[in-house]
Amino acid sequence: MTTKLTRNDLYTLEKYAQLRNEFRARVMAHKQARRLALGANANLYFEDQLTVRYQVQEMLRIEKIFEAEDIEEELAAYNPLIPDGHNWKATFMLEYDDPAERRHMLGQLVGVEDCVWLRVGSGPLIAPVCDEDLERATATKTSSVHFMRFELSPEDISALRQDAEISAGISHAAYTVQVAPVPAPLRQALAADIDYSA
């Protein structure tokens, strides 16, 4: 279970400059267990407080932001990516190295973001709520990056508590894949994102 970030959770720019390499190595290792490959060209990167904290710290560093009001603006933009105890939040990425292939496939994969799914145990498929901050697709092509929220039912949470497996997939005419079950390190990470006391 994770909570939203405050300014007290962040390093100053000076302190972050000193610790960045060590902190980045820790975050990259942490993120690896939270990545789910869906076939050869799609990935879900599940966010939590640490992954979002890293994104905020990097943004503050790049933009040289140190004023309290500006830091609060960044926190307001990024905090919605942290799961709320009853959902999972992820960055969905379509990854094609070749620019021409990427362009072609983003045209073929219109609507793919709505075809991603998760499942806890034998429960119903959990469809994502996509791109709540802004529209990222058009009628003729999808985006290579989407932000997703997967809301869990009380039954899903109960099944998770009883060690149910998690599966995932994409059901799109041009891209169909299923991963069942997801790897154990990811399952453990996702189970830890849930507040079982609610």
N, CA and C of each residue as an Amber inpcrd file, in Angstrom:
protein
   594
   0.8590000  -1.1900000   0.0000000   0.0000000   0.0000000   0.0000000
   0.8890000   1.2320000   0.0000000   0.6330000   2.1520000  -0.9050000
   1.4710000   3.3400000  -1.0230000   0.6420000   4.5990000  -0.7920000
   1.3300000   5.6410000  -0.4020000   0.6580000   6.9160000  -0.1650000
   1.2140000   7.9570000  -1.1190000   0.5100000   9.0600000  -1.2270000
   0.9230000  10.1280000  -2.1330000   2.1970000  10.8050000  -1.6110000
   2.9320000  11.3730000  -2.5370000   4.1830000  12.0540000  -2.2010000
   3.9180000  13.4760000  -1.7110000   4.7470000  13.9190000  -0.7860000
   4.7460000  15.3160000  -0.3600000   6.1620000  15.8650000  -0.5800000
   6.3230000  17.1590000  -0.3940000   7.6440000  17.7530000  -0.5510000
   8.6570000  17.1450000   0.4150000   8.1680000  16.6840000   1.5930000
   9.0600000  16.0900000   2.5860000   9.6790000  14.7770000   2.1090000
   9.0620000  14.1530000   1.1050000   9.5860000  12.8840000   0.5800000
  10.7040000  13.0930000  -0.4380000  10.9300000  14.3210000  -0.8470000
  11.8480000  14.6020000  -1.9490000  13.1940000  15.1120000  -1.4520000
  14.2380000  14.7820000  -2.2130000  15.5590000  15.3520000  -1.9610000
  15.6160000  16.7700000  -2.5320000  16.4240000  17.6260000  -1.9280000
  16.7190000  18.9130000  -2.5420000  17.5280000  18.6500000  -3.8160000
  17.6030000  19.6240000  -4.6980000  18.3770000  19.4580000  -5.9320000
  19.8320000  19.1160000  -5.6240000  20.3940000  19.7740000  -4.6190000
  21.7970000  19.5280000  -4.2560000  21.9790000  18.1090000  -3.7340000
  21.0890000  17.6850000  -2.8390000  21.1840000  16.3340000  -2.2710000
  20.9540000  15.2780000  -3.3550000  20.0070000  15.5420000  -4.2520000
  19.7210000  14.5800000  -5.3140000  20.9200000  14.4300000  -6.2510000
  21.6160000  15.5180000  -6.5120000  22.8110000  15.4530000  -7.3580000
  23.8560000  14.5250000  -6.7470000  23.9610000  14.5450000  -5.4190000
  24.9230000  13.6830000  -4.7340000  24.4980000  12.2090000  -4.7730000
  23.2010000  11.9740000  -4.6380000  22.6940000  10.6010000  -4.4800000
  22.1370000   9.9930000  -5.7610000  22.1150000  10.7440000  -6.8460000
  21.3580000  10.3380000  -8.0350000  21.7650000   8.9670000  -8.5760000
  23.0500000   8.7180000  -8.7370000  23.4820000   7.4470000  -9.3260000
  23.0270000   6.2570000  -8.4890000  23.2130000   6.3700000  -7.1900000
  22.8130000   5.2860000  -6.2740000  21.2820000   5.1160000  -6.2660000
  20.5730000   6.2410000  -6.2040000  19.1100000   6.2000000  -6.1730000
  18.5680000   5.6300000  -7.4820000  19.1410000   6.0630000  -8.5920000
  18.6950000   5.5910000  -9.9090000  18.9020000   4.0850000 -10.0430000
  20.0350000   3.5720000  -9.5860000  20.3000000   2.1270000  -9.6590000
  19.2630000   1.3490000  -8.8460000  18.9130000   1.8790000  -7.6720000
  17.9070000   1.2160000  -6.8260000  16.5450000   1.2170000  -7.5140000
  16.1820000   2.3430000  -8.1180000  14.8760000   2.4510000  -8.7780000
  14.8170000   1.5400000 -10.0090000  15.8900000   1.4770000 -10.7800000
  15.8900000   0.6320000 -11.9820000  15.7020000  -0.8300000 -11.6140000
  16.3580000  -1.2780000 -10.5390000  16.1890000  -2.6610000 -10.0810000
  14.7520000  -2.8890000  -9.6080000  14.2110000  -1.9120000  -8.9100000
  12.8350000  -1.9850000  -8.4150000  11.8450000  -2.0420000  -9.5790000
  12.0850000  -1.2270000 -10.6070000  11.1800000  -1.1660000 -11.7580000
  11.1840000  -2.4730000 -12.5550000  12.3150000  -3.1560000 -12.5580000
  12.4220000  -4.3880000 -13.3380000  11.3890000  -5.4220000 -12.8740000
  11.1720000  -5.5010000 -11.5730000  10.1980000  -6.4540000 -11.0290000
   8.7660000  -6.0040000 -11.2770000   8.5870000  -4.7430000 -11.6880000
   7.2480000  -4.1860000 -11.9050000   6.9200000  -4.0430000 -13.3960000
   7.7340000  -4.6470000 -14.2430000   7.5230000  -4.6000000 -15.6950000
   6.9230000  -5.9190000 -16.1540000   5.9120000  -5.8200000 -17.0140000
   5.2990000  -7.0140000 -17.5870000   5.3290000  -6.9120000 -19.1050000
   6.0680000  -7.8250000 -19.7320000   6.0950000  -7.8920000 -21.1920000
   4.8270000  -8.5790000 -21.6790000   4.1330000  -7.9160000 -22.5980000
   2.9400000  -8.4850000 -23.2310000   3.3010000  -8.7200000 -24.7000000
   3.8910000  -9.8590000 -24.9640000   4.3890000 -10.1220000 -26.3010000
   5.6920000  -9.3820000 -26.5410000   6.0790000  -9.2880000 -27.8240000
   7.3860000  -8.7290000 -28.1750000   7.4270000  -7.2050000 -28.1770000
   6.2620000  -6.5500000 -28.2830000   6.2760000  -5.1000000 -28.5310000
   5.4290000  -4.2700000 -27.5820000   4.9130000  -4.8820000 -26.5260000
   4.0990000  -4.1250000 -25.5690000   4.5660000  -4.4370000 -24.1490000
   4.5730000  -3.4160000 -23.3220000   4.9690000  -3.5730000 -21.9280000
   4.0560000  -2.7640000 -21.0270000   3.7560000  -3.3200000 -19.8660000
   3.1070000  -2.5820000 -18.7880000   4.1600000  -2.3250000 -17.7210000
   4.3080000  -1.0580000 -17.3350000   5.2130000  -0.6780000 -16.2610000
   4.3430000  -0.1940000 -15.1000000   4.2320000  -1.0160000 -14.0650000
   3.3490000  -0.6890000 -12.9450000   4.0330000   0.3150000 -12.0200000
   3.3180000   1.4070000 -11.7680000   3.8650000   2.5000000 -10.9740000
   3.5860000   2.2870000  -9.4840000   4.4420000   2.8710000  -8.6580000
   4.1820000   2.9610000  -7.2180000   4.8830000   4.2170000  -6.7150000
   4.9090000   4.3930000  -5.3980000   5.4580000   5.6490000  -4.8780000
   6.9150000   5.8450000  -5.2860000   7.7110000   4.7700000  -5.2720000
   9.1310000   4.9160000  -5.5910000   9.3490000   5.2590000  -7.0640000
   8.6260000   4.6130000  -7.9710000   8.8120000   4.9130000  -9.4040000
   8.3700000   6.3380000  -9.7130000   7.3060000   6.7810000  -9.0660000
   6.8170000   8.1470000  -9.2990000   7.7550000   9.1680000  -8.6540000
   8.2710000   8.8160000  -7.4810000   9.2320000   9.7230000  -6.8250000
  10.4460000   9.9470000  -7.7290000  10.9100000   8.8870000  -8.3660000
  12.0460000   9.0140000  -9.2810000  11.6990000   9.9450000 -10.4430000
  10.5080000   9.7860000 -11.0020000  10.1020000  10.6530000 -12.1160000
  10.0440000  12.1170000 -11.6840000   9.5220000  12.3530000 -10.4760000
   9.4390000  13.7270000  -9.9720000  10.8380000  14.2920000  -9.7560000
  11.7180000  13.4990000  -9.0990000  13.0730000  13.9820000  -8.8510000
  13.7970000  14.3170000 -10.1550000  13.6070000  13.4760000 -11.1740000
  14.2490000  13.7260000 -12.4590000  13.6910000  14.9970000 -13.1060000
  12.3850000  15.1900000 -12.9990000  11.7740000  16.3890000 -13.5770000
  12.2760000  17.6520000 -12.8710000  12.3580000  17.6070000 -11.5490000
  12.8640000  18.7620000 -10.8010000  14.3100000  19.0520000 -11.2000000
  15.0940000  17.9970000 -11.3820000  16.4990000  18.1570000 -11.7580000
  16.6320000  18.7730000 -13.1510000  15.8910000  18.2000000 -14.1150000
  15.9990000  18.6600000 -15.5020000  15.5470000  20.1110000 -15.6320000
  14.4200000  20.4290000 -14.9570000  13.8420000  21.7780000 -15.0670000
  14.4280000  22.7600000 -14.0420000  15.3120000  22.2380000 -13.1800000
  15.9130000  23.0560000 -12.1070000  14.8350000  23.7490000 -11.2630000
  13.8800000  22.9600000 -10.8320000  12.7570000  23.4740000 -10.0360000
  13.1020000  23.3640000  -8.5500000  13.0040000  24.4660000  -7.8320000
  13.2820000  24.4300000  -6.3900000  12.2970000  25.2640000  -5.5770000
  11.4550000  26.0640000  -6.2370000  10.4560000  26.8560000  -5.5080000
   9.3300000  25.9380000  -5.0280000   8.8770000  26.1610000  -3.8000000
   7.8710000  25.2910000  -3.1920000   6.6110000  25.1710000  -4.0450000
   6.1520000  26.2980000  -4.5640000   4.9140000  26.2940000  -5.3540000
   5.0710000  25.4530000  -6.6260000   6.2340000  25.5450000  -7.2550000
   6.4830000  24.7850000  -8.4860000   6.6250000  23.2890000  -8.1960000
   7.2280000  22.9760000  -7.0610000   7.3500000  21.5650000  -6.6640000
   5.9630000  20.9830000  -6.4220000   5.0930000  21.7490000  -5.7660000
   3.7220000  21.2860000  -5.5140000   2.9830000  21.0200000  -6.8270000
   3.2430000  21.8290000  -7.8420000   2.6180000  21.6150000  -9.1560000
   3.0530000  20.2790000  -9.7530000   4.3370000  19.9670000  -9.6270000
   4.8450000  18.6860000 -10.1390000   4.2240000  17.5240000  -9.3690000
   4.1250000  17.6590000  -8.0600000   3.5130000  16.6040000  -7.2480000
   2.0480000  16.3960000  -7.6360000   1.3470000  17.4880000  -7.8930000
  -0.0620000  17.3870000  -8.2960000  -0.1990000  16.6640000  -9.6290000
   0.7880000  16.8420000 -10.5140000   0.7470000  16.1900000 -11.8220000
   1.0740000  14.7060000 -11.7250000   2.0000000  14.3390000 -10.8450000
   2.4920000  12.9560000 -10.8000000   1.8170000  12.0750000  -9.7510000
   1.3040000  12.6640000  -8.6700000   0.6920000  11.8470000  -7.6180000
  -0.4580000  10.9540000  -8.1080000  -1.2420000  11.3820000  -9.1150000
  -2.3070000  10.4920000  -9.5880000  -1.8040000   9.1700000 -10.1710000
  -0.4980000   9.0560000 -10.4550000   0.0430000   7.8010000 -10.9790000
   0.3050000   6.7690000  -9.8810000   0.2140000   7.1850000  -8.6090000
   0.4600000   6.2590000  -7.4980000  -0.8380000   5.5170000  -7.1850000
  -0.7810000   4.1800000  -7.0920000  -2.0090000   3.4270000  -6.7950000
  -2.6200000   3.8280000  -5.4540000  -3.9420000   3.6510000  -5.3520000
  -4.7030000   4.1380000  -4.1950000  -5.0550000   3.0490000  -3.1820000
  -4.5090000   1.8470000  -3.3440000  -4.8060000   0.7750000  -2.3980000
  -5.8820000  -0.1760000  -2.8830000  -6.6640000   0.2560000  -3.9020000
  -7.7200000  -0.5990000  -4.4650000  -7.5930000  -0.6620000  -5.9830000
  -6.4460000  -0.2190000  -6.4890000  -6.2390000  -0.2660000  -7.9390000
  -4.7560000  -0.4250000  -8.2460000  -4.4730000  -0.7180000  -9.4920000
  -3.1060000  -0.7180000 -10.0170000  -3.0300000   0.3360000 -11.1000000
  -1.8920000   1.0200000 -11.1600000  -1.7030000   2.0450000 -12.1760000
  -0.4390000   1.7170000 -12.9550000  -0.5200000   1.8780000 -14.2530000
   0.5910000   1.4510000 -15.0950000   0.7650000   2.3740000 -16.2930000
   1.9980000   2.4490000 -16.7570000   2.3100000   3.0620000 -18.0390000
   2.3780000   1.9300000 -19.0600000   1.5800000   2.0270000 -20.1060000
   1.5420000   1.0190000 -21.1770000   2.3180000   1.5730000 -22.3560000
   3.2890000   0.7910000 -22.8400000   4.1260000   1.2750000 -23.9290000
   4.1690000   0.2750000 -25.0700000   3.9640000   0.7820000 -26.2710000
   4.1470000   0.0120000 -27.4910000   5.5350000   0.3640000 -28.0120000
   6.3930000  -0.6400000 -28.1270000   7.8000000  -0.3850000 -28.3830000
   8.2540000  -1.0980000 -29.6580000   8.4950000  -0.3110000 -30.6850000
   9.0170000  -0.7920000 -31.9620000  10.2620000   0.0160000 -32.2880000
  11.3910000  -0.6610000 -32.4620000  12.6530000   0.0420000 -32.7030000
  12.6730000   0.7640000 -34.0440000  12.1010000   0.1470000 -35.0530000
  12.1400000   0.7190000 -36.3940000  11.0420000   1.7790000 -36.5540000
  11.4050000   3.0200000 -36.8700000  10.4020000   4.0990000 -36.9660000
   9.2900000   3.8180000 -37.9750000   9.6360000   3.2150000 -39.1060000
   8.6190000   2.9300000 -40.1270000   7.6460000   1.8690000 -39.6210000
   8.1700000   0.8450000 -38.9730000   7.3010000  -0.1990000 -38.4150000
   6.4280000   0.3880000 -37.3060000   7.0250000   1.2360000 -36.4680000
   6.2590000   1.8490000 -35.3820000   5.0840000   2.6480000 -35.9390000
   5.3540000   3.4620000 -36.9480000   4.3070000   4.2840000 -37.5660000
   3.1840000   3.3990000 -38.1200000   3.5750000   2.3320000 -38.8190000
   2.5930000   1.4140000 -39.4080000   1.7580000   0.7420000 -38.3210000
   2.4330000   0.2410000 -37.2790000   1.7180000  -0.5220000 -36.2470000
   0.8220000   0.3750000 -35.3830000   1.2130000   1.6080000 -35.1490000
   0.3470000   2.5060000 -34.3710000  -0.9490000   2.7920000 -35.1390000
  -0.8790000   2.7000000 -36.4650000  -2.0960000   2.8020000 -37.2710000
  -2.9270000   1.5360000 -37.2110000  -2.2690000   0.3810000 -37.1320000
  -2.9670000  -0.9040000 -37.0580000  -3.5920000  -1.1430000 -35.6780000
  -3.0090000  -0.5300000 -34.6610000  -3.3850000  -0.8380000 -33.2810000
  -4.3150000   0.1940000 -32.6460000  -5.0920000   0.8920000 -33.4550000
  -6.0740000   1.8460000 -32.9130000  -6.9810000   1.1190000 -31.9200000
  -7.1170000   1.6860000 -30.7320000  -7.9780000   1.0990000 -29.7120000
  -7.3310000   0.0210000 -28.8630000  -6.0480000  -0.2880000 -29.1060000
  -5.4030000  -1.3780000 -28.3540000  -5.3850000  -1.1050000 -26.8590000
  -5.2880000   0.1790000 -26.4740000  -5.2300000   0.5050000 -25.0450000
  -6.4720000   0.0280000 -24.2970000  -7.6060000  -0.0090000 -24.9830000
  -8.8450000  -0.4640000 -24.3360000  -8.9600000  -1.9820000 -24.3280000
  -8.0300000  -2.6710000 -24.9910000  -8.0730000  -4.1310000 -25.0990000
  -7.1000000  -4.8200000 -24.1570000  -6.3580000  -4.0280000 -23.3730000
  -5.4760000  -4.5980000 -22.3550000  -6.3490000  -5.0590000 -21.1900000
  -5.9670000  -6.1570000 -20.5390000  -6.7590000  -6.6320000 -19.4030000
  -5.8730000  -7.3040000 -18.3610000  -6.3850000  -7.3010000 -17.1400000
  -5.7950000  -8.0660000 -16.0430000  -6.8790000  -8.9510000 -15.4610000
  -6.4770000  -9.9980000 -14.7560000  -7.4470000 -10.8770000 -14.0900000
  -6.8110000 -11.4090000 -12.8070000  -7.5950000 -11.4110000 -11.7410000
  -7.1570000 -12.0080000 -10.4800000  -7.8560000 -13.3510000 -10.3430000
  -7.0770000 -14.4300000 -10.2450000  -7.6450000 -15.7670000 -10.1440000
  -8.5370000 -16.0690000 -11.3290000  -9.7410000 -16.5650000 -11.0310000
 -10.7020000 -16.8800000 -12.0950000 -11.7810000 -15.8110000 -12.2130000
 -11.5030000 -14.6440000 -11.6530000 -12.4740000 -13.5500000 -11.6850000
 -12.6390000 -12.9770000 -13.0760000 -13.5240000 -12.0010000 -13.2140000
 -13.7380000 -11.3680000 -14.5230000 -12.5260000 -10.5500000 -14.9500000
 -12.4220000 -10.3090000 -16.2580000 -11.3390000  -9.4700000 -16.7590000
 -11.4940000  -8.0520000 -16.2180000 -10.3730000  -7.4530000 -15.8650000
 -10.3620000  -6.0690000 -15.3890000  -9.8700000  -5.2020000 -16.5360000
 -10.7660000  -4.3960000 -17.0800000 -10.4020000  -3.4930000 -18.1870000
  -9.8100000  -2.2090000 -17.6110000  -8.9070000  -1.5780000 -18.3440000
  -8.2970000  -0.3550000 -17.8260000  -9.1420000   0.8880000 -18.0750000
  -8.9840000   1.8550000 -17.1950000  -9.4380000   3.2170000 -17.4590000
  -8.2060000   3.9240000 -18.0190000  -8.2930000   4.4290000 -19.2400000
  -7.1030000   4.9130000 -19.9580000  -7.0420000   6.4350000 -20.0760000
  -5.8330000   6.9410000 -19.9530000  -5.5130000   8.3240000 -20.3190000
  -6.4860000   9.3390000 -19.7330000  -6.6180000   9.2930000 -18.4170000
  -7.5530000  10.2120000 -17.7520000  -7.0800000  11.6620000 -17.8080000
  -5.7650000  11.8600000 -17.9880000  -5.2470000  13.2300000 -17.9980000
  -5.4470000  13.9090000 -19.3450000  -5.2880000  13.1500000 -20.4590000
  -5.5210000  13.7230000 -21.7850000  -5.6580000  12.6120000 -22.8130000
  -6.3120000  12.9280000 -23.8970000  -6.5360000  11.9550000 -24.9790000
  -5.2290000  11.7560000 -25.7360000  -4.8370000  10.4950000 -25.9300000
  -3.5540000  10.2210000 -26.5810000  -3.7120000   9.5040000 -27.9220000
  -4.9240000   9.2030000 -28.3350000  -5.1310000   8.4690000 -29.5810000
  -6.0690000   9.2550000 -30.4870000  -6.0290000   8.9220000 -31.7720000
  -6.9450000   9.5050000 -32.7450000  -7.6940000   8.3630000 -33.4330000
  -8.5320000   8.7110000 -34.3630000  -9.2870000   7.6850000 -35.0930000
  -8.3940000   6.8880000 -36.0330000  -7.2110000   7.4130000 -36.3400000
  -6.3450000   6.7360000 -37.3150000  -5.0710000   6.1550000 -36.7220000
  -4.7430000   6.5240000 -35.4780000  -3.5740000   5.9030000 -34.8600000
  -3.6430000   6.0330000 -33.3460000  -3.0370000   5.0400000 -32.6880000
  -2.9360000   5.1080000 -31.2410000  -1.5910000   5.7160000 -30.8770000
  -1.4010000   6.0130000 -29.6140000  -0.1350000   6.5400000 -29.1330000
   0.7530000   5.3770000 -28.6950000   2.0540000   5.6100000 -28.6560000
   2.9550000   4.5610000 -28.1730000   2.9900000   4.5150000 -26.6460000
   2.3940000   5.5260000 -25.9740000   2.3690000   5.5650000 -24.5080000
   0.9520000   5.8690000 -24.0280000   0.4770000   5.0650000 -23.0650000
  -0.8220000   5.3060000 -22.4370000  -0.6860000   5.1050000 -20.9280000
  -1.5000000   5.8330000 -20.1810000  -1.5360000   5.6600000 -18.7300000
  -2.8370000   4.9600000 -18.3600000  -2.7200000   3.9360000 -17.4970000
  -3.8630000   3.0540000 -17.2150000  -4.0930000   2.9020000 -15.7170000
  -5.3730000   2.7740000 -15.3860000  -5.7770000   2.4750000 -14.0110000
  -6.6650000   1.2350000 -14.0500000  -6.3170000   0.2420000 -13.2530000
  -7.0990000  -0.9930000 -13.1710000  -7.7480000  -1.0540000 -11.7870000
  -9.0820000  -0.9130000 -11.7460000  -9.8080000  -0.9240000 -10.4780000
 -10.1530000  -2.3530000 -10.0690000  -9.8120000  -2.7130000  -8.8420000
 -10.0840000  -4.0580000  -8.3340000 -11.3870000  -4.0730000  -7.5460000
 -12.1470000  -5.1370000  -7.7240000 -13.3820000  -5.3130000  -6.9560000
 -13.0290000  -5.8920000  -5.5790000 -13.9610000  -5.8170000  -4.6140000
 -13.7160000  -6.4730000  -3.3240000 -13.4070000  -7.9640000  -3.4890000
 -14.0330000  -8.5930000  -4.4830000 -13.7780000 -10.0190000  -4.7340000
 -12.3490000 -10.2420000  -5.2290000 -11.8730000  -9.3320000  -6.0880000
 -10.4880000  -9.4160000  -6.5580000  -9.5150000  -9.3010000  -5.3810000
  -9.7810000  -8.3430000  -4.5130000  -8.8920000  -8.1020000  -3.3690000
  -8.9110000  -9.2950000  -2.4250000 -10.0820000  -9.8670000  -2.2110000
 -10.1920000 -11.0550000  -1.3710000  -9.4170000 -12.2220000  -1.9690000
  -9.5220000 -12.4040000  -3.2860000  -8.7970000 -13.4860000  -3.9590000
  -7.2900000 -13.2620000  -3.8640000  -6.8560000 -12.0070000  -3.9910000
  -5.4310000 -11.6960000  -3.8650000  -4.9180000 -12.0640000  -2.4830000
  -5.7330000 -11.7630000  -1.4730000  -5.3540000 -12.0690000  -0.0950000
  -5.1480000 -13.5680000   0.0920000  -5.8800000 -14.3490000  -0.7130000
  -5.7710000 -15.8140000  -0.6370000  -4.7790000 -16.3610000  -1.6740000
  -3.8610000 -15.5050000  -2.1040000  -2.7560000 -15.8970000  -2.9980000
  -3.1880000 -16.2990000  -4.3990000  -4.2960000 -15.7560000  -4.8840000
  -4.7090000 -16.0380000  -6.2620000  -3.6590000 -15.5090000  -7.2350000
  -3.5170000 -16.2040000  -8.3510000  -2.5880000 -15.7630000  -9.3790000
  -3.1780000 -14.5700000 -10.1320000  -2.3110000 -13.8390000 -10.7990000
  -2.7270000 -12.7270000 -11.6500000  -2.3360000 -13.0830000 -13.0770000
  -3.2430000 -12.8620000 -14.0050000  -2.9230000 -13.0320000 -15.4260000
  -3.2100000 -11.7240000 -16.1510000  -2.7060000 -11.6300000 -17.3650000
  -2.8280000 -10.3840000 -18.1240000  -2.8110000 -10.6940000 -19.6090000
  -3.2610000  -9.7230000 -20.3940000  -3.2090000  -9.9380000 -21.8310000
  -3.7130000  -8.7410000 -22.6130000  -3.7230000  -8.9300000 -23.9200000
  -4.2730000  -7.9520000 -24.8540000  -5.1540000  -8.7190000 -25.8270000
  -6.3800000  -8.2280000 -26.0380000  -7.3150000  -8.8690000 -26.9670000
  -7.6790000  -7.8750000 -28.0670000  -6.7700000  -7.6830000 -28.9980000
  -6.9720000  -6.7770000 -30.1270000  -6.7790000  -7.5850000 -31.4010000
  -7.5420000  -7.2800000 -32.4360000  -7.4690000  -8.0590000 -33.6780000
  -6.0520000  -8.1230000 -34.2360000  -5.2770000  -7.0470000 -34.0320000
  -3.9200000  -7.0070000 -34.5840000  -2.8430000  -7.3560000 -33.5640000
  -3.2530000  -7.6340000 -32.3140000  -2.2620000  -7.9370000 -31.2780000
  -2.9680000  -8.6700000 -30.1460000  -2.7950000  -9.9770000 -30.1180000
  -3.4300000 -10.7930000 -29.0770000  -2.3620000 -11.5680000 -28.3280000
  -2.3830000 -11.4430000 -27.0040000  -1.3910000 -12.1350000 -26.1810000
  -1.9890000 -12.3810000 -24.8000000  -1.5200000 -13.4480000 -24.1480000
  -1.9450000 -13.7280000 -22.7780000  -0.7340000 -14.1760000 -21.9760000
  -0.6080000 -13.6510000 -20.7700000   0.4340000 -14.0670000 -19.8330000
  -0.2660000 -14.6100000 -18.5990000  -0.1330000 -15.9210000 -18.3510000
  -0.8370000 -16.5340000 -17.2250000   0.0360000 -17.6370000 -16.6240000
   0.4460000 -17.4750000 -15.3870000   0.2980000 -16.2760000 -14.5530000
   1.4350000 -15.2970000 -14.8100000   1.2930000 -14.0830000 -14.2540000
   2.3980000 -13.1380000 -14.3370000   3.5180000 -13.6530000 -13.4390000
   4.7700000 -13.2250000 -13.6710000   5.8890000 -13.7040000 -12.8540000
   5.6870000 -13.4100000 -11.3630000   6.2170000 -14.3100000 -10.5400000
   6.0330000 -14.2000000  -9.0850000   6.5030000 -12.8590000  -8.5110000
   7.6670000 -12.3130000  -8.9190000   8.0760000 -11.0150000  -8.3440000
   7.0760000  -9.9000000  -8.6300000   6.4770000  -9.9120000  -9.8270000
   5.4740000  -8.9010000 -10.1560000   4.2100000  -9.1260000  -9.3380000
   3.8090000 -10.3880000  -9.2000000   2.6090000 -10.6620000  -8.4060000
   2.7870000 -10.1560000  -6.9760000   3.9700000 -10.3980000  -6.4050000
   4.2470000  -9.9340000  -5.0410000   4.1980000  -8.4100000  -4.9600000
   4.7720000  -7.7490000  -5.9710000   4.7800000  -6.2900000  -5.9750000
   3.3690000  -5.7400000  -6.0740000   2.5470000  -6.3320000  -6.9460000
   1.1750000  -5.8460000  -7.1210000   0.3270000  -6.1290000  -5.8850000
   0.5420000  -7.2870000  -5.2810000  -0.2140000  -7.6130000  -4.0550000
   0.1200000  -6.6260000  -2.9450000   1.3770000  -6.1630000  -2.9180000
   1.8030000  -5.2190000  -1.8800000   1.2040000  -3.8340000  -2.0960000
   0.7210000  -3.5370000  -3.3070000   0.1130000  -2.2430000  -3.5810000
  -1.3080000  -2.1250000  -3.0250000  -1.8730000  -3.2350000  -2.5920000
  -3.2780000  -3.2520000  -2.1790000  -3.4170000  -3.0420000  -0.6680000
  -4.4110000  -2.2670000  -0.2860000  -4.7440000  -2.0490000   1.1240000
  -5.8280000  -3.0480000   1.5090000  -5.4410000  -4.0810000   2.2480000
  -6.3890000  -5.1610000   2.5800000  -7.2550000  -4.8170000   3.7860000
  -6.9840000  -3.6830000   4.4290000  -7.7520000  -3.3210000   5.6240000
  -9.0000000  -2.5250000   5.2810000  -9.0920000  -2.0610000   4.0220000
 -10.2100000  -1.1780000   3.6380000 -11.5140000  -1.9470000   3.6110000
